[in-house]
Amino acid sequence: SDGAFRGPGDSVPPGRGRLLSTPATEATREEYAAVEVAGFRRAVDEALSTFSIDVDTASYANVRRFLREGTLPPPGAVRVEEFVNAFTYDDPAPTGDVPFQVTTEVAACPWAPRHRLVRIGLKGKSIDWSERKPANLVFLVDVSGSMSSADKLPLLTRSLRLLARQLDHRDRVSIVVYAGAAGLVLPPTPGNRDGEIAGALERLQAGGSTNGGAGIELAYRLAEENLVPGGLNRVILATDGDFNVGVSDQSSLVEMIERKRESGVFLTVLGFGRGNLNDATMEQLADKGNGSYGYVDSLDEAKRLLVEQVGGTMIPVAKDVKIQVELNPAVVTAWRLIGYENRRLAHQDFADDTKDAGEIGAGLSVTALYEIVPVGVPYDGPSVAERRYEKVSEAASGFAGELMFLKLRYKAPDGDASRLLQAPVGDAVTPWTGATNDFRWAAAVAAFAELLRGSEHLGGFDLAGVKQVAWGARGDDPKGRRAEFLELVDRAARLRDEPR
């Protein structure tokens, strides 16, 4: 998209965005969705931006796999928001009865110093894993023939064992498998019976075709039959996404998941492997299933998702979280939302509680970035034809101290009615050198993702610039996540034959 979120019948104006499609090639059958790259919108033409939040991180881990194997990723594999949200940020924790804290920061833009960059950060409240509600988990495991390689079923079983070790007597675990057909491997079992759970996982073997639809039906039925009122009811789908028999097309699978989410069962999708990874379908299933999508390229990534961030992966603190931003045309000439292309919503969906949106897990950070062209800065981007009533209204001019007005809606994990939060974002701009480490880090990560997918909006900013910004903003890095990012920037520079 071009940064504006439209209804299903709306089109993208010429010159406002580029379509990045990644079809399967002879060397790989991996599938990635086409991406309409966000472009600028003139505030006088379109002042509203509406989207669903996203806590997925699969894109970052998957692209890391490509780079470490010495290959640049296909553009469709790169989702900017999933890069940015793969990192934790030192935002303040929420207080009171609101399940997340909202933080905003405005500073100069590193690749266009006369522009402004706005960071909107959401931090979910932390819930100690030992104080969680009882869990009813169904492991839905793909054991089809495509899962036989070491980076698939063997890594998958080790990963789910890590999660099982976090459980205790309050919890129940079931295991459903699917290949040509679906079957129950482990009936609901107390979480403290680690030997039984581990034994069931270790006995799994790959073989046959992939009837994902039948597996999903059985897993949700089992989760619903054992539903814990107010508890953590979740299906954990572990697969390469290569559904090829039964209900197998993306639209039918998504429709199935949309029906199932009404039961109160959440969904986590864990992707594994290479060669036939169906990223497009798995991302959509998680999106429509009140869930999240992570890609596991190593046991370290499994530990991050299922041990270090198990609360964020398993404990929702809010669902159907939507953001709507109104840009002030008296201050803003043009704007673009960086990333979130496939999370766009029609503006009227913001207040419609029947429309699905993303969830926030305990302790997780979510960031969105807007690039702003202020009034007075030259801008020659596309515009609609001159209109009779185009002149900025006096009402807008009366809010000249406001850059934008931010509104959020969310529901409790077991709720049906949304709550509204809203606040203005001031026009005060922090110099780039005075911006927080988190702000500068998020900008560097977003720029890296944009360069990998061929963005036209970074001018002469290159990977050397990304590394310089990131190096200065890395701050404390006890787990080495930010150092790893710098290593990936170097790898990408070598593959692109750019200075480092």
KOLMIKOL-760669 format. One record per residue (C-alpha): residue number from 1; z, y, x; residue in one letter; chain. Coordinates in steps of 0.25 Angstrom, whole numbers, plus 5000, padded with zeros to 4 digits. Each point is the difference from the previous one (the first is absolute). Layout:
BEGIN
(NUM, (Z, Y, X), "A", "A")
...
This chain:
BEGIN
(1, (5000, 5000, 5000), "S", "A")
(2, (5000, 5014, 5004), "D", "A")
(3, (5015, 5002, 4998), "G", "A")
(4, (4999, 5003, 4985), "A", "A")
(5, (5004, 4988, 4991), "F", "A")
(6, (4991, 4998, 4988), "R", "A")
(7, (4999, 4991, 4988), "G", "A")
(8, (4991, 4987, 5000), "P", "A")
(9, (4988, 5008, 4995), "G", "A")
(10, (5000, 5011, 5010), "D", "A")
(11, (4991, 5001, 5012), "S", "A")
(12, (5002, 5005, 5015), "V", "A")
(13, (4993, 5013, 5002), "P", "A")
(14, (4989, 5000, 5010), "P", "A")
(15, (5005, 5003, 5014), "G", "A")
(16, (5014, 4998, 4996), "R", "A")
(17, (5003, 4987, 5006), "G", "A")
(18, (4994, 4988, 5008), "R", "A")
(19, (5000, 4985, 4995), "L", "A")
(20, (5004, 4990, 5010), "L", "A")
(21, (4997, 4986, 4996), "S", "A")
(22, (5003, 4988, 5009), "T", "A")
(23, (4992, 4988, 4995), "P", "A")
(24, (5002, 4986, 5006), "A", "A")
(25, (4992, 4998, 5013), "T", "A")
(26, (4994, 4987, 5006), "E", "A")
(27, (5012, 5000, 5009), "A", "A")
(28, (5010, 5001, 4990), "T", "A")
(29, (5002, 4999, 4985), "R", "A")
(30, (5012, 5010, 5000), "E", "A")
(31, (4999, 5009, 4987), "E", "A")
(32, (5004, 5014, 5000), "Y", "A")
(33, (4998, 5010, 4988), "A", "A")
(34, (4991, 5012, 5001), "A", "A")
(35, (5007, 5013, 5003), "V", "A")
(36, (4996, 5014, 4995), "E", "A")
(37, (5005, 5008, 5011), "V", "A")
(38, (5008, 5012, 4995), "A", "A")
(39, (4994, 5014, 5002), "G", "A")
(40, (5004, 5014, 4997), "F", "A")
(41, (5001, 5006, 4987), "R", "A")
(42, (5000, 5015, 4997), "R", "A")
(43, (5013, 5004, 4993), "A", "A")
(44, (4993, 5009, 4989), "V", "A")
(45, (4991, 4988, 4997), "D", "A")
(46, (5011, 4989, 5000), "E", "A")
(47, (5015, 5003, 5001), "A", "A")
(48, (5006, 4987, 4996), "L", "A")
(49, (5002, 4988, 5009), "S", "A")
(50, (5006, 4987, 4993), "T", "A")
(51, (5002, 4987, 5007), "F", "A")
(52, (5009, 4988, 5000), "S", "A")
(53, (5009, 4998, 5013), "I", "A")
(54, (4998, 4988, 5009), "D", "A")
(55, (5009, 4993, 5009), "V", "A")
(56, (4990, 4989, 5005), "D", "A")
(57, (4999, 4999, 5015), "T", "A")
(58, (4990, 4988, 5001), "A", "A")
(59, (4988, 5009, 5005), "S", "A")
(60, (5008, 5005, 5012), "Y", "A")
(61, (5004, 4985, 5004), "A", "A")
(62, (4986, 4995, 4997), "N", "A")
(63, (4993, 5011, 5009), "V", "A")
(64, (5010, 4997, 5011), "R", "A")
(65, (4995, 4986, 5000), "R", "A")
(66, (4986, 5005, 5001), "F", "A")
(67, (5003, 5009, 5012), "L", "A")
(68, (5008, 4990, 5007), "R", "A")
(69, (4988, 4990, 4999), "E", "A")
(70, (4991, 5010, 5006), "G", "A")
(71, (4993, 5005, 4988), "T", "A")
(72, (4999, 5013, 4992), "L", "A")
(73, (5004, 4997, 4985), "P", "A")
(74, (4990, 5002, 4989), "P", "A")
(75, (5002, 5013, 4994), "P", "A")
(76, (5004, 4994, 4986), "G", "A")
(77, (5012, 4993, 5007), "A", "A")
(78, (5006, 5014, 5003), "V", "A")
(79, (5009, 5006, 4989), "R", "A")
(80, (5006, 5013, 5006), "V", "A")
(81, (5013, 5000, 4991), "E", "A")
(82, (5003, 4986, 5005), "E", "A")
(83, (4999, 5004, 5014), "F", "A")
(84, (5010, 5012, 4998), "V", "A")
(85, (5009, 4991, 4991), "N", "A")
(86, (5001, 4989, 5011), "A", "A")
(87, (5010, 5009, 5007), "F", "A")
(88, (5014, 5004, 4996), "T", "A")
(89, (5004, 5015, 5000), "Y", "A")
(90, (5013, 5007, 5001), "D", "A")
(91, (5000, 5006, 4986), "D", "A")
(92, (5014, 5003, 4993), "P", "A")
(93, (5005, 4989, 4992), "A", "A")
(94, (5001, 5002, 4985), "P", "A")
(95, (5013, 5005, 4993), "T", "A")
(96, (5004, 4999, 4985), "G", "A")
(97, (4993, 4991, 4990), "D", "A")
(98, (4986, 5003, 5005), "V", "A")
(99, (4995, 4987, 5008), "P", "A")
(100, (4992, 5008, 5010), "F", "A")
(101, (5000, 5014, 5008), "Q", "A")
(102, (4988, 5009, 5000), "V", "A")
(103, (4998, 5008, 5013), "T", "A")
(104, (4988, 5010, 5003), "T", "A")
(105, (4996, 5006, 5012), "E", "A")
(106, (4988, 5010, 5003), "V", "A")
(107, (4995, 5003, 5014), "A", "A")
(108, (4987, 5003, 5007), "A", "A")
(109, (4990, 4989, 5000), "C", "A")
(110, (4997, 4994, 5014), "P", "A")
(111, (4985, 4998, 4999), "W", "A")
(112, (4998, 5013, 4992), "A", "A")
(113, (5011, 5010, 5005), "P", "A")
(114, (4996, 5010, 4989), "R", "A")
(115, (5002, 4990, 4989), "H", "A")
(116, (5013, 4995, 4995), "R", "A")
(117, (5005, 4986, 4999), "L", "A")
(118, (5011, 4996, 4990), "V", "A")
(119, (5008, 4988, 5001), "R", "A")
(120, (5007, 4994, 4987), "I", "A")
(121, (5010, 4990, 5004), "G", "A")
(122, (5008, 4990, 4990), "L", "A")
(123, (5011, 4992, 5005), "K", "A")
(124, (5006, 4989, 4992), "G", "A")
(125, (5015, 4998, 4999), "K", "A")
(126, (5005, 4989, 5009), "S", "A")
(127, (5006, 4988, 4993), "I", "A")
(128, (5008, 4990, 5010), "D", "A")
(129, (4993, 4986, 4998), "W", "A")
(130, (5014, 4994, 4999), "S", "A")
(131, (5003, 5009, 4988), "E", "A")
(132, (4986, 4997, 4993), "R", "A")
(133, (4999, 4994, 4986), "K", "A")
(134, (4997, 4985, 4999), "P", "A")
(135, (4986, 4996, 5004), "A", "A")
(136, (4990, 4991, 4992), "N", "A")
(137, (4989, 4998, 5010), "L", "A")
(138, (4987, 4991, 4999), "V", "A")
(139, (4993, 4998, 5013), "F", "A")
(140, (4985, 4998, 4995), "L", "A")
(141, (4993, 4994, 5012), "V", "A")
(142, (4985, 4998, 5003), "D", "A")
(143, (4998, 4986, 5006), "V", "A")
(144, (4985, 5000, 4999), "S", "A")
(145, (4991, 4995, 5011), "G", "A")
(146, (4998, 5014, 5005), "S", "A")
(147, (5015, 5001, 5003), "M", "A")
(148, (5000, 4989, 5011), "S", "A")
(149, (4999, 5009, 5013), "S", "A")
(150, (5013, 5004, 5008), "A", "A")
(151, (5000, 5014, 4995), "D", "A")
(152, (5000, 4996, 4985), "K", "A")
(153, (5008, 4989, 4994), "L", "A")
(154, (5009, 4997, 5013), "P", "A")
(155, (5003, 5015, 5001), "L", "A")
(156, (5002, 5001, 4985), "L", "A")
(157, (5011, 4989, 5000), "T", "A")
(158, (5007, 5006, 5012), "R", "A")
(159, (5000, 5014, 4993), "S", "A")
(160, (5005, 4995, 4987), "L", "A")
(161, (5011, 4992, 5007), "R", "A")
(162, (5005, 5014, 5005), "L", "A")
(163, (5001, 5005, 4986), "L", "A")
(164, (5007, 4988, 4995), "A", "A")
(165, (5011, 5001, 5011), "R", "A")
(166, (5003, 5014, 4994), "Q", "A")
(167, (5004, 4993, 4986), "L", "A")
(168, (5013, 4994, 4996), "D", "A")
(169, (5007, 4992, 4988), "H", "A")
(170, (4997, 5011, 4990), "R", "A")
(171, (4985, 4999, 5002), "D", "A")
(172, (4989, 4990, 4995), "R", "A")
(173, (4988, 4996, 5008), "V", "A")
(174, (4988, 4993, 4994), "S", "A")
(175, (4987, 4996, 5007), "I", "A")
(176, (4987, 4998, 4993), "V", "A")
(177, (4987, 4997, 5008), "V", "A")
(178, (4986, 5000, 4996), "Y", "A")
(179, (4987, 4995, 5006), "A", "A")
(180, (4990, 4993, 4990), "G", "A")
(181, (5011, 5000, 4990), "A", "A")
(182, (5014, 5006, 5000), "A", "A")
(183, (5013, 4992, 5001), "G", "A")
(184, (5016, 5001, 5001), "L", "A")
(185, (5005, 4996, 5014), "V", "A")
(186, (5014, 5005, 4999), "L", "A")
(187, (5007, 5003, 4986), "P", "A")
(188, (5010, 5011, 4999), "P", "A")
(189, (5010, 4998, 5012), "T", "A")
(190, (5012, 5008, 5004), "P", "A")
(191, (4997, 5009, 5012), "G", "A")
(192, (5011, 4994, 5008), "N", "A")
(193, (4993, 4987, 5001), "R", "A")
(194, (4992, 5004, 5012), "D", "A")
(195, (4997, 4985, 5004), "G", "A")
(196, (4993, 4997, 4987), "E", "A")
(197, (4992, 5013, 5000), "I", "A")
(198, (4996, 4998, 5014), "A", "A")
(199, (4996, 4986, 4998), "G", "A")
(200, (4991, 5003, 4988), "A", "A")
(201, (4993, 5011, 5008), "L", "A")
(202, (4999, 4991, 5013), "E", "A")
(203, (4993, 4989, 4991), "R", "A")
(204, (4989, 5009, 4996), "L", "A")
(205, (4986, 4996, 5004), "Q", "A")
(206, (4986, 5008, 4998), "A", "A")
(207, (4988, 4993, 4993), "G", "A")
(208, (4991, 5003, 4989), "G", "A")
(209, (4994, 5011, 4992), "S", "A")
(210, (5008, 5012, 4995), "T", "A")
(211, (5004, 5002, 4986), "N", "A")
(212, (5008, 5012, 5001), "G", "A")
(213, (5000, 5003, 4985), "G", "A")
(214, (5007, 4987, 4997), "A", "A")
(215, (5010, 5002, 5010), "G", "A")
(216, (5003, 5014, 4995), "I", "A")
(217, (5002, 4995, 4986), "E", "A")
(218, (5010, 4989, 5004), "L", "A")
(219, (5008, 5009, 5010), "A", "A")
(220, (5002, 5011, 4989), "Y", "A")
(221, (5003, 4990, 4989), "R", "A")
(222, (5011, 4994, 5010), "L", "A")
(223, (5005, 5014, 5003), "A", "A")
(224, (5001, 5004, 4985), "E", "A")
(225, (5007, 4987, 4996), "E", "A")
(226, (5011, 5003, 5011), "N", "A")
(227, (5000, 5015, 4998), "L", "A")
(228, (5013, 5006, 5004), "V", "A")
(229, (5003, 5012, 4991), "P", "A")
(230, (5002, 5012, 5009), "G", "A")
(231, (4997, 4992, 5013), "G", "A")
(232, (4989, 4999, 5010), "L", "A")
(233, (4989, 4992, 4993), "N", "A")
(234, (4988, 4999, 5009), "R", "A")
(235, (4988, 4992, 5003), "V", "A")
(236, (4996, 5000, 5015), "I", "A")
(237, (4986, 4996, 5002), "L", "A")
(238, (4996, 4996, 5014), "A", "A")
(239, (4985, 4998, 5002), "T", "A")
(240, (4987, 5004, 5007), "D", "A")
(241, (4995, 5004, 4986), "G", "A")
(242, (4988, 4991, 5001), "D", "A")
(243, (5001, 4996, 4985), "F", "A")
(244, (4987, 4992, 4997), "N", "A")
(245, (5003, 4991, 4988), "V", "A")
(246, (5005, 5002, 4986), "G", "A")
(247, (5003, 5015, 4997), "V", "A")
(248, (4995, 5005, 5013), "S", "A")
(249, (4993, 5013, 4998), "D", "A")
(250, (5008, 5013, 5003), "Q", "A")
(251, (5000, 5006, 4986), "S", "A")
(252, (5005, 4988, 4993), "S", "A")
(253, (5011, 4998, 5010), "L", "A")
(254, (5004, 5014, 4999), "V", "A")
(255, (5000, 4999, 4985), "E", "A")
(256, (5009, 4988, 5001), "M", "A")
(257, (5010, 5007, 5009), "I", "A")
(258, (5000, 5012, 4990), "E", "A")
(259, (5004, 4991, 4989), "R", "A")
(260, (5011, 4993, 5008), "K", "A")
(261, (5007, 5013, 5005), "R", "A")
(262, (5005, 5002, 4986), "E", "A")
(263, (5009, 4989, 5001), "S", "A")
(264, (5009, 5008, 5010), "G", "A")
(265, (4996, 4991, 5012), "V", "A")
(266, (4995, 5008, 5012), "F", "A")
(267, (4990, 4995, 5010), "L", "A")
(268, (4999, 5000, 5016), "T", "A")
(269, (4987, 4996, 5006), "V", "A")
(270, (5000, 4996, 5015), "L", "A")
(271, (4987, 4998, 5006), "G", "A")
(272, (4997, 4991, 5012), "F", "A")
(273, (4989, 4996, 5009), "G", "A")
(274, (4986, 5005, 5004), "R", "A")
(275, (4986, 4996, 4997), "G", "A")
(276, (5000, 4999, 4985), "N", "A")
(277, (5011, 5010, 4997), "L", "A")
(278, (4998, 5006, 4986), "N", "A")
(279, (5008, 5013, 5002), "D", "A")
(280, (4993, 5007, 4988), "A", "A")
(281, (5005, 4990, 4990), "T", "A")
(282, (5014, 4999, 5006), "M", "A")
(283, (5002, 5015, 5000), "E", "A")
(284, (4996, 5001, 4986), "Q", "A")
(285, (5009, 4989, 4995), "L", "A")
(286, (5012, 5006, 5007), "A", "A")
(287, (4996, 5014, 4994), "D", "A")
(288, (5000, 4995, 4986), "K", "A")
(289, (5012, 4990, 5001), "G", "A")
(290, (5011, 5010, 5002), "N", "A")
(291, (5000, 4996, 5015), "G", "A")
(292, (4996, 5002, 5014), "S", "A")
(293, (4990, 4994, 5010), "Y", "A")
(294, (5003, 4997, 5014), "G", "A")
(295, (4992, 4993, 5011), "Y", "A")
(296, (5007, 4990, 5009), "V", "A")
(297, (4992, 4999, 5014), "D", "A")
(298, (5012, 4995, 5007), "S", "A")
(299, (5015, 4995, 4999), "L", "A")
(300, (5004, 5014, 5004), "D", "A")
(301, (4993, 5006, 4988), "E", "A")
(302, (5007, 4990, 4991), "A", "A")
(303, (5014, 5003, 5006), "K", "A")
(304, (4997, 5015, 4997), "R", "A")
(305, (4996, 4997, 4985), "L", "A")
(306, (5009, 4989, 4997), "L", "A")
(307, (5013, 5003, 5008), "V", "A")
(308, (5001, 5014, 5006), "E", "A")
(309, (4994, 5006, 4987), "Q", "A")
(310, (5003, 4989, 4990), "V", "A")
(311, (5007, 5010, 4991), "G", "A")
(312, (4987, 5008, 4999), "G", "A")
(313, (4991, 4988, 4998), "T", "A")
(314, (5009, 4993, 4990), "M", "A")
(315, (5009, 5011, 4993), "I", "A")
(316, (4993, 5010, 4991), "P", "A")
(317, (5007, 5013, 4998), "V", "A")
(318, (4989, 5007, 4992), "A", "A")
(319, (4987, 4996, 4993), "K", "A")
(320, (4988, 5007, 4995), "D", "A")
(321, (5002, 5011, 5009), "V", "A")
(322, (4989, 5011, 4999), "K", "A")
(323, (4998, 5013, 5007), "I", "A")
(324, (4993, 5012, 4994), "Q", "A")
(325, (4997, 5013, 5008), "V", "A")
(326, (4995, 5013, 4995), "E", "A")
(327, (4994, 5008, 5011), "L", "A")
(328, (5001, 5015, 4998), "N", "A")
(329, (4986, 5007, 5001), "P", "A")
(330, (5006, 5013, 5004), "A", "A")
(331, (5005, 4994, 5013), "V", "A")
(332, (4991, 4988, 5002), "V", "A")
(333, (4985, 5001, 5001), "T", "A")
(334, (4997, 4985, 5002), "A", "A")
(335, (5009, 4987, 5002), "W", "A")
(336, (4999, 4985, 5002), "R", "A")
(337, (5009, 4989, 4998), "L", "A")
(338, (4999, 4991, 5013), "I", "A")
(339, (4999, 4985, 4996), "G", "A")
(340, (5004, 4994, 4986), "Y", "A")
(341, (4986, 4999, 4996), "E", "A")
(342, (5002, 4987, 4992), "N", "A")
(343, (5013, 5006, 4994), "R", "A")
(344, (4994, 5011, 4992), "R", "A")
(345, (5004, 5002, 4986), "L", "A")
(346, (4994, 5008, 4989), "A", "A")
(347, (5008, 5013, 4998), "H", "A")
(348, (5004, 4996, 4986), "Q", "A")
(349, (5006, 4987, 5005), "D", "A")
(350, (5011, 5007, 5007), "F", "A")
(351, (5008, 5002, 4987), "A", "A")
(352, (4996, 4987, 4994), "D", "A")
(353, (5011, 4989, 5002), "D", "A")
(354, (4990, 4989, 4997), "T", "A")
(355, (4992, 5003, 5012), "K", "A")
(356, (5004, 4991, 5012), "D", "A")
(357, (5004, 5006, 5014), "A", "A")
(358, (5007, 4996, 5013), "G", "A")
(359, (5014, 4996, 5003), "E", "A")
(360, (5010, 5004, 5011), "I", "A")
(361, (5008, 4990, 5006), "G", "A")
(362, (5014, 5002, 5005), "A", "A")
(363, (5001, 5009, 5013), "G", "A")
(364, (4985, 5001, 5001), "L", "A")
(365, (4993, 5013, 5004), "S", "A")
(366, (4987, 5005, 4993), "V", "A")
(367, (4992, 5012, 5005), "T", "A")
(368, (4988, 5007, 4995), "A", "A")
(369, (4992, 5011, 5008), "L", "A")
(370, (4992, 5012, 4994), "Y", "A")
(371, (4991, 5008, 5009), "E", "A")
(372, (4999, 5014, 4995), "I", "A")
(373, (4990, 5011, 5002), "V", "A")
(374, (5008, 5013, 4998), "P", "A")
(375, (4994, 5012, 4993), "V", "A")
(376, (4994, 5009, 5011), "G", "A")
(377, (4995, 4989, 5009), "V", "A")
(378, (4985, 4998, 4999), "P", "A")
(379, (4995, 4988, 4992), "Y", "A")
(380, (4986, 4996, 4998), "D", "A")
(381, (5002, 4987, 4993), "G", "A")
(382, (4993, 4996, 4987), "P", "A")
(383, (5004, 5006, 4987), "S", "A")
(384, (4995, 4999, 4985), "V", "A")
(385, (4991, 5011, 4995), "A", "A")
(386, (5006, 5014, 4998), "E", "A")
(387, (5008, 5001, 4987), "R", "A")
(388, (5002, 5011, 4990), "R", "A")
(389, (5016, 4998, 5000), "Y", "A")
(390, (5001, 4996, 5015), "E", "A")
(391, (5008, 5012, 5004), "K", "A")
(392, (5015, 4996, 5004), "V", "A")
(393, (5009, 5003, 4989), "S", "A")
(394, (5011, 5010, 5001), "E", "A")
(395, (5010, 4989, 4997), "A", "A")
(396, (4996, 4993, 5012), "A", "A")
(397, (5001, 5012, 5009), "S", "A")
(398, (5014, 5002, 4994), "G", "A")
(399, (5004, 4987, 5008), "F", "A")
(400, (4994, 5005, 5013), "A", "A")
(401, (5013, 4995, 5007), "G", "A")
(402, (4996, 4986, 4996), "E", "A")
(403, (4990, 4991, 5006), "L", "A")
(404, (5001, 4989, 4990), "M", "A")
(405, (5008, 4994, 4989), "F", "A")
(406, (5005, 4986, 5001), "L", "A")
(407, (5003, 4991, 4989), "K", "A")
(408, (5005, 4985, 5000), "L", "A")
(409, (5002, 4990, 4990), "R", "A")
(410, (5007, 4986, 5001), "Y", "A")
(411, (5007, 4989, 4993), "K", "A")
(412, (5012, 4992, 5002), "A", "A")
(413, (4996, 4986, 5005), "P", "A")
(414, (5003, 4994, 4986), "D", "A")
(415, (4997, 5013, 4992), "G", "A")
(416, (4988, 5004, 4991), "D", "A")
(417, (5002, 5015, 5000), "A", "A")
(418, (4997, 5009, 5011), "S", "A")
(419, (5009, 5011, 5006), "R", "A")
(420, (4993, 5013, 5005), "L", "A")
(421, (5004, 5008, 5013), "L", "A")
(422, (4993, 5013, 5004), "Q", "A")
(423, (5001, 5011, 5010), "A", "A")
(424, (4991, 5011, 5006), "P", "A")
(425, (4996, 4998, 5015), "V", "A")
(426, (5001, 5014, 5007), "G", "A")
(427, (4989, 5006, 5008), "D", "A")
(428, (5009, 5002, 5013), "A", "A")
(429, (4992, 4993, 5011), "V", "A")
(430, (5007, 4995, 5013), "T", "A")
(431, (4993, 5001, 5013), "P", "A")
(432, (4995, 4987, 5005), "W", "A")
(433, (5009, 5000, 5011), "T", "A")
(434, (5012, 5001, 4991), "G", "A")
(435, (4996, 4989, 4991), "A", "A")
(436, (5009, 4988, 4999), "T", "A")
(437, (4997, 4987, 5008), "N", "A")
(438, (4998, 4993, 4987), "D", "A")
(439, (4990, 5010, 4995), "F", "A")
(440, (4992, 5000, 5013), "R", "A")
(441, (5000, 4985, 5001), "W", "A")
(442, (4995, 4998, 4986), "A", "A")
(443, (4989, 5010, 5003), "A", "A")
(444, (4996, 4992, 5013), "A", "A")
(445, (5000, 4987, 4992), "V", "A")
(446, (4991, 5005, 4989), "A", "A")
(447, (4991, 5006, 5010), "A", "A")
(448, (4999, 4987, 5007), "F", "A")
(449, (4996, 4993, 4987), "A", "A")
(450, (4990, 5010, 4996), "E", "A")
(451, (4993, 4999, 5014), "L", "A")
(452, (4999, 4985, 4998), "L", "A")
(453, (4993, 5001, 4987), "R", "A")
(454, (4991, 5012, 5005), "G", "A")
(455, (5006, 5012, 4993), "S", "A")
(456, (4992, 5012, 5000), "E", "A")
(457, (5012, 5009, 4998), "H", "A")
(458, (5006, 5000, 5014), "L", "A")
(459, (4990, 5009, 5008), "G", "A")
(460, (5001, 4997, 5015), "G", "A")
(461, (5014, 4994, 4999), "F", "A")
(462, (4999, 4986, 5007), "D", "A")
(463, (5009, 4988, 5004), "L", "A")
(464, (5005, 5008, 5012), "A", "A")
(465, (5005, 5010, 4990), "G", "A")
(466, (5006, 4990, 4992), "V", "A")
(467, (5007, 4994, 5012), "K", "A")
(468, (5005, 5014, 5005), "Q", "A")
(469, (5006, 5003, 4986), "V", "A")
(470, (5006, 4986, 4998), "A", "A")
(471, (5006, 5000, 5014), "W", "A")
(472, (5007, 5013, 4998), "G", "A")
(473, (5006, 4995, 4986), "A", "A")
(474, (5004, 4986, 5003), "R", "A")
(475, (5015, 5004, 5000), "G", "A")
(476, (5010, 4988, 5000), "D", "A")
(477, (4992, 4987, 4999), "D", "A")
(478, (5010, 4989, 5001), "P", "A")
(479, (4991, 4989, 4995), "K", "A")
(480, (4988, 5004, 5008), "G", "A")
(481, (4991, 5003, 4987), "R", "A")
(482, (4996, 5013, 5005), "R", "A")
(483, (4997, 4995, 5014), "A", "A")
(484, (4991, 4990, 4994), "E", "A")
(485, (4992, 5010, 4992), "F", "A")
(486, (4997, 5007, 5013), "L", "A")
(487, (4995, 4987, 5006), "E", "A")
(488, (4991, 4999, 4988), "L", "A")
(489, (4994, 5014, 5002), "V", "A")
(490, (4997, 4996, 5015), "D", "A")
(491, (4993, 4987, 4995), "R", "A")
(492, (4992, 5008, 4990), "A", "A")
(493, (4996, 5010, 5011), "A", "A")
(494, (4995, 4989, 5009), "R", "A")
(495, (4992, 4994, 4989), "L", "A")
(496, (4994, 5013, 4996), "R", "A")
(497, (4998, 5004, 5015), "D", "A")
(498, (5008, 5013, 4998), "E", "A")
(499, (5010, 5006, 5010), "P", "A")
(500, (5014, 4996, 4999), "R", "A")
